[in-house]
Amino acid sequence: MKLNCGDTCPKSGSYKVIDVKGNVINSVWVGEGETMPPTQYSDCHYESES
């Protein structure tokens, strides 16, 4: 599942930060119902690690 900053996190867990080329550049832990935090670059998105 692809999530962007500002989206509501559907499930607590660790999320990979993916850049426009598909590279993993970081990971963050976000709790269910929390807002996905801003990414370092505007063209990045989040994907669940599980």
Residue pairs with C-beta under 8 A, 6 or more apart in sequence:
1 10
1 47
1 48
2 45
2 46
2 47
3 9
3 10
3 15
3 36
3 45
3 46
3 47
4 36
4 45
4 46
5 36
5 37
5 38
5 39
5 46
6 35
6 36
7 35
7 36
7 46
8 33
8 34
8 35
8 36
9 15
9 30
9 31
9 32
9 33
9 34
9 35
9 36
10 32
11 32
11 48
12 29
12 30
12 31
12 32
13 29
13 30
13 48
13 49
13 50
14 27
14 28
14 29
14 48
14 49
14 50
15 27
15 28
15 29
15 30
15 36
15 46
15 47
15 48
15 49
16 24
16 26
16 27
16 46
16 47
16 48
16 49
17 24
17 25
17 26
17 27
17 28
17 39
17 40
17 44
17 45
17 46
18 24
18 25
18 44
18 45
18 46
18 47
19 25
19 41
19 43
19 44
20 43
20 44
25 40
25 44
26 40
27 49
28 37
28 46
30 36
30 37
36 46
39 45
39 46
